[in-house]
Amino acid sequence: MKVTYKILLAALLVALGCSSCDNFLSIRPKDALYPKTLTDYENLLNYPELMKTGATFPSFMTDDAFLLDDPGFLGDAPSLPMVEHSTQTLYKLSHGNVFSDAEEDYYWTSSYKNIDYYNTVIDCSPEATEATEEHRANVIAEAKAGRALEYLCLVNCYSPQYDKKTATVDQSGVPLILHADIMQGDLKRATLQECYDLILTDLTDALPLLPEVAKPSKYRMSRGGCAGILARAYLIIGDYEKALSYANEALKSNDALLDFKTISVLDPYGFIGRTDMPESLNDPEAILIRNASYAFGNSGSVLTSDNLISIYDEEHDKRCLVYFVDNYWGTPFESPTTRIYISGFRENIGISSSEMYLTAAECEARIGSVDRAMELLNKLRANRIEGYEPMTAAGMDREKVLDEVLLERRREFALRGMFRFIDLRRFAKDPKRAVTVTHNTGDGQTESITADDPRFTLPIPQVVMRINPNMKQNKR
């Protein structure tokens, strides 16, 4: 482990000080081991921060979340953890900046840092020693797929929803940094089309070069994980045929589902270890593991909206048992409908079989077979709901089946990562499914917006804008 971190430090210095892998900094830390062999560069892909991706705080803008306006709402329950200023700003659907000068937008910072590690591997692996050409191609492919996932998350946080009609001229994508130099200045935003072109090209180039089985664990990229990212990307931009094709390909690598009916509550008043839900590495649904920026995501920091709880069968749907509790540290909430989101385990917000089932089901409902969509939906629900009786598409039109799939998608990914946030943004393009989000803003007031509002695009961090004065800021 000590050797690995010396290599990681050296690689960061390479990225800081050069655009060519031959041009190292003249001052090197004592005992630092500079990466030379392909194995050295592959070891960079084990950097712990690369095992995380995506943001969790956008969940606070969705219709799943509820934050307290009146502390007395909890009755005798102890106070919930302090919510950061940025989270309150998001929840109140405020205009303007989200992060104050005293706060760091950790997601932007960590994601571009991860991209720099991937760029280092991509730039320097061609010159690395002790490598077969096959192994070299595998390592570069994995770095490209990892970079694509980072950019996919970024562009869905800091750019508006993709629209094919305007994507080629809409200069509101994120800056595309393609080489190992985190000190680049005067950055400019790419078009949305340029962002997605890079994402899709990186992924499709990488796919055939990746291993069928991730090694040494599912934190590393596999062919199924890459196909899953492609399915997610094509779903976001509305290419349902390709999303369906790649979701099916990902499911070929792993179609296992965890039976939630076998999960038990070990400590009803605890947090970590509250249930015997398997951790990421033991999760049978995992195809590609990526944890949230914070170890447990939104767990323990947000109450569920009444609207969210109303879509579950609380008596039989075991996701309620796993994800929500009606008390805080043993003190029941005064309101019978109040729940706090406490998963108590590291959630996988990478690629899972459950996501691929729902992606395939949605695409089948939109462009394929409603019977196949219902078959996929029933298989998932049978592993979530006790005493489940399968639904049938008989008598249901395509729109009704699609509604059922999208409702299940909300149940499955409630308050996890950016799932609901991204879904609301893409639904805003559909007049039939656009959702109005209403949040309390204090003093009995509320604010309501739909996800096509500019406030559903986060601002570029202020420090980034100061360093890059020619960069266009998002209007909120």
C-alpha positions, 0 to 999 in steps of 0.5 A, spaced: 500 500 500 505 504 501 508 503 494 502 504 491 501 511 494 508 513 492 506 511 485 499 515 485 503 521 488 508 521 482 502 520 477 499 526 480 505 530 479 506 528 472 499 531 471 501 537 474 507 538 471 507 536 464 503 535 458 508 529 455 510 523 459 517 524 458 517 531 462 517 530 469 518 535 475 525 537 476 524 536 484 521 529 486 519 527 493 524 523 496 523 515 495 517 517 490 516 511 485 515 514 478 510 510 474 514 507 468 511 500 467 504 499 464 502 495 471 504 502 474 499 506 470 494 500 471 495 501 479 492 508 478 486 505 476 485 502 484 486 509 486 480 510 492 477 516 489 476 513 482 471 508 486 466 514 487 462 517 482 456 522 481 453 527 486 448 525 491 446 533 493 441 534 487 436 529 490 434 535 495 431 538 489 427 532 487 420 531 489 423 525 493 426 529 499 423 533 504 427 538 509 424 541 515 421 548 516 419 547 523 423 543 528 417 542 532 415 537 526 419 532 529 415 532 536 419 529 541 424 526 536 432 529 537 434 534 532 436 531 525 443 532 523 445 540 520 444 541 513 449 544 509 447 551 507 448 549 499 443 543 501 438 548 504 439 552 497 438 547 493 432 544 497 428 551 497 429 551 489 433 558 490 436 562 484 443 564 484 449 560 487 448 554 490 455 554 494 457 560 498 465 562 498 466 558 504 463 552 501 467 547 496 463 544 490 466 538 492 463 534 486 466 538 481 473 538 484 473 531 485 470 529 478 475 533 475 481 530 479 478 523 477 478 525 470 485 527 471 487 520 473 484 517 467 487 522 462 494 520 465 493 513 464 490 514 457 496 519 455 502 515 458 500 508 457 502 508 450 509 509 452 509 504 458 514 499 459 513 491 460 507 491 456 503 487 451 499 490 446 493 487 448 494 489 456 496 496 454 489 496 450 485 494 456 488 499 460 487 505 456 480 502 454 478 502 462 481 509 463 476 511 457 470 508 460 471 511 467 473 518 464 466 517 460 462 516 466 465 522 470 463 526 464 456 523 463 455 525 471 458 532 470 454 534 464 447 532 467 449 536 473 452 542 470 449 543 463 441 543 461 438 536 459 440 534 452 436 536 446 438 534 439 435 540 436 440 545 439 445 540 442 450 542 436 450 549 438 448 550 445 455 552 448 453 549 455 456 543 456 462 542 461 469 543 459 472 537 456 479 536 459 482 530 455 490 530 457 493 530 463 494 537 465 490 539 471 493 546 471 490 548 464 487 555 464 482 559 460 477 553 459 471 554 455 465 550 455 464 545 450 457 544 446 452 539 449 453 535 443 461 535 443 460 532 450 456 526 448 460 525 442 466 524 447 462 520 452 459 515 447 466 515 443 470 513 449 465 508 451 464 504 444 471 504 443 473 501 450 467 496 450 470 490 445 477 491 449 474 490 456 474 484 460 468 480 460 469 479 468 472 485 472 478 484 475 480 484 481 473 486 483 467 490 480 470 496 482 474 495 476 471 496 469 468 490 465 464 489 458 458 489 462 459 495 466 461 499 460 455 497 456 451 499 462 454 506 462 452 506 454 445 504 456 444 510 461 447 515 456 443 513 451 436 513 455 438 520 457 438 522 450 432 519 448 435 514 443 431 508 446 433 503 441 440 503 443 439 504 450 435 497 450 441 494 446 446 496 451 441 494 457 440 487 454 448 486 453 449 488 460 444 483 463 448 478 459 454 479 464 449 479 470 442 478 471 442 476 478 437 480 483 437 480 490 431 478 494 429 483 499 424 478 502 431 475 505 433 481 508 432 482 516 433 488 520 438 487 525 438 493 529 432 497 528 435 503 532 441 503 529 445 506 522 451 502 520 449 495 520 442 496 521 440 491 516 444 485 513 443 488 506 450 486 503 455 491 502 457 493 495 462 487 493 457 482 496 451 485 492 449 480 487 446 485 483 453 489 482 455 490 475 460 496 476 461 498 483 461 506 484 460 509 491 457 516 492 462 521 494 460 521 501 460 513 504 453 513 505 450 518 500 444 521 503 443 516 508 441 519 515 440 526 512 433 527 509 426 526 510 422 522 505 416 526 502 409 524 503 408 523 496 414 518 495 412 514 501 405 514 498 407 510 492 409 504 496 405 498 499 409 499 506 406 493 508 409 488 503 414 492 499 421 490 503 424 496 500 421 500 505 424 496 511 431 497 508 431 504 506 426 508 511 425 508 518 419 512 522 423 514 528 430 517 529 435 514 534 429 510 537 424 516 538 418 515 533 416 521 529 410 525 531 407 525 524 405 518 522 407 519 514 414 521 516 420 517 514 427 518 514 432 515 509 437 510 512 440 505 508 446 504 513 450 501 507 454 503 501 450 504 496 452 502 489 450 508 484 454 505 478 451 500 474 447 494 477 442 489 474 436 492 477 437 499 473 438 495 467 432 491 468 428 498 469 432 501 463 430 495 458 423 495 461 422 502 459 425 502 452 421 496 451 414 500 453 416 506 449 419 502 442 418 495 443 413 490 446 409 491 452 409 484 454 416 484 455 416 490 459 411 487 464 415 481 464 422 485 466 418 489 471 415 483 474 421 479 475 424 485 479 418 486 483 418 479 485 424 480 488 422 486 492 415 485 494 412 479 499 406 475 496 407 479 489 402 477 484 405 478 477 401 484 473 399 483 466 399 488 460 392 485 458 388 491 457 393 496 458 396 500 453 403 502 451 402 509 455 400 505 462 405 500 462 410 505 461 407 509 467 408 503 471 415 502 469 417 509 471 413 509 477 417 502 479 424 506 477 422 512 482 421 506 488 427 503 486 432 509 486 429 513 491 434 518 494 440 515 491 445 518 487 442 522 481 437 518 478 431 521 480 434 528 479 436 526 472 429 523 470 425 529 472 430 533 467 428 528 461 421 527 463 420 535 463 421 534 455 415 530 455 408 534 457 405 528 459 410 526 464 413 533 466 413 533 474 412 539 478 416 539 484 414 543 490 418 545 496 417 549 503 421 555 503 420 557 510 415 561 514 409 557 511 411 559 504 413 554 498 416 554 491 414 550 485 418 549 479 418 543 473 425 540 471 426 545 465 427 551 469 434 553 469 435 552 477 435 544 475 442 546 472 447 547 477 452 553 477 459 552 475 463 553 481 465 561 483 472 559 484 472 556 477 469 562 474 474 567 477 480 563 474 476 562 467 473 569 466 471 567 459 467 561 461 459 562 460 455 561 467 449 558 468 443 562 469 439 560 475 
